[in-house]
Structures are given as structure tokens and as C-alpha cells.
Amino acid sequence: MNIKVTLPDGTQREYPKGITGFEIAKSISEGLARNAMSIEVNGEIWDLSRAISTDASIRIFTWNDKGGKYAFWHSSAHVMAEALESLYPGVKFGIGPPIENGFYYDVDLGDKDFGEDDLLAVEKKMIELARQNNSFTRKEVSKKEAVDYFEKKGDEYKLELLKDLEDGTITFYQQGNFVDLCRGPHIPGTGSIKAVKLLNVAGAYWRGNENNKMLTRIYGITFPKQKELEEHLMMLEEAKKRDHRKLGKELELFAFSEKVGMGLPLWLPKGTILRERLEQFMRKAQIKAGYDPVVTPHIGSKSLYVTSGHYEKYGKDSFQPIHTPDESEEFCLNR
Ligand SMILES: [Zn+2]
């Protein structure tokens, strides 16, 4: 039996039922198959190795797509976990998601102090594991199987995560000697991870709750090419030099005061000149583009916010009304 597969440009192709994303990529071009990292199937991002058994709209992701980077960095978090487990047996794992630039994993290292040297050791181990080019294999497991596995391993964090999952929706992924509770998707194998940098370590409460134990959050980033890592690290250095918090202080543009509120800049004379220049530039550009400036009040009647729905949704936190002295009218701050 065949299924209909719709490509991003709208063309449709027929493939045998059970075809994988990797095979579809290969049928399009060898280059695409080589660079493919994940596939979007009817709006969900999947592993390339997963069989597709219904008609589907698909999009194949490479490193150049967000979906490709997501799978790459997500997979890298698993490799970091594998490295940690091999270096520090008994380490327990919280969650390890991809983020905008890289990934992190929250881990419980027991009493171990984790410093700069450890980061380098983990990086080295990750490269070693990546070179083994282990594939990421997906396995559907029952809730009982999953609970048994993590009970035996003694990982209370995964057991807690499992509590919120329903039977029939649970998957394990394994690469090398490491098994993780995970929804995926992952890249086909660890071999495309060529460059690794662990960036920093921070404390993070389990599930973001300060009553829970503080775990160690390790941030890292990986690339398919060493050169890309070097460029990224250079970019981070350059960004540090241009950090507005650093420049604002050095150039005496603005200051902050705890009394006023952190994150609320107090513009100093030089900063005010700069700010006004920018405002003038913006105003000129807007007028040139055909906009007619208008001015609206800083406050508005509460009924306006009731109509817009903001009052119901955000009123408690952000739109507490200001009352007139005789309490006859209520206003909210415009934002
Ligand atoms: Zn995963």
C-alpha cells in the first residue's frame, strides 16, 4: 500500500507505507539525506528513522533549519548525559532540553563539586562518544516498564516526570550505553556532533520550585563543524564587549538604582542626548515613510481594558486601576 506525501512546495509523491524520513530524503537527493537531521510530519518533529504510515505533509530539516538545530542540540544533551554518567556513576538526571543557542541538562551530582576542570573532562568524553557514531534508537515502553527501569536505576527525578505521563505515550531513547526518558526527536547518530563546548554551570531548582533541591545546570553548545564553533565563540566574545549593561556604565549613558527598581534605567545626560538623537532619527524615518504622528494618554479608562480583555486576563498582575480622589473613575496605565 502507498501513502501520499506532500512536500513543502506542494508537490505530492507516493511512497510505500512505512517509509522513513531518511528514505524520503534519499529519494529527493543524496545531499539532503546526508545533511538531514529531523523531519516534520503533519506538524510534529520526528526522527528520520521513524516509519510514516499515513498520508503526510512533511518538511525535512537540516542544520540550517531551527528544527534541525533543535534535534541536533537535543541529541547533544543526551550525549552530555552519557558522558556525565560514565565519568560520575550515580549521577541523576532532571530535564535536558535544547534552547535557542545550544542545550542544557539539570543534573544531581550528589556531593560532588563541579568546576572548570570537570567541564573540560565532560567535553572530552562527549567528543569520544560522538566519534563512536552511536545511533539514537526509539522504543515505546509501558508506564510500568519505564517506572521499573528508573526505580532500578534510582533516578527519582525521572520517576517524578513519569508520574505526569500517560501509559501509551512513553518513549525511551538509547544511544551507546545511555537510556533516557524522552519524546525525541533526535539526529540519526552521534557522529555528526563534531565540535563541543560546555559554556557554564548554574544552580537550578528542580522544576523551578525553590522548595525543591538545587540541581546543577550545565549549559553547552555543539556544532557539525569545528569552524562553526570557533565562529560562535568569537561572536560571544564580541557580544560581551558590546553588552549594553557594560557599555551603559562605561560611557555614562544610564544608571540603575535598587530604590527605583532594577531593570528601570535612569538616563544620565550623555545617555539622554543619545536617546533624543535616536528618537529624532526614528521620527524622521516614520514621517518619510508616510506616517502621521499622534499622541495618546499614558492612562486609559478601566472600561477600555475590560473591552480589550486585558483586564480579565492580566488585571490582577498588571492592570490595577488608579482611582480619582472621589473614587468616581478608574484608570489603568497604558503599556
Ligand atoms: Zn531526547
Residues whose N, C-alpha, C, O or C-beta is under 5 A from the ligand:
A	BS01	ZN	H74 C182 G184
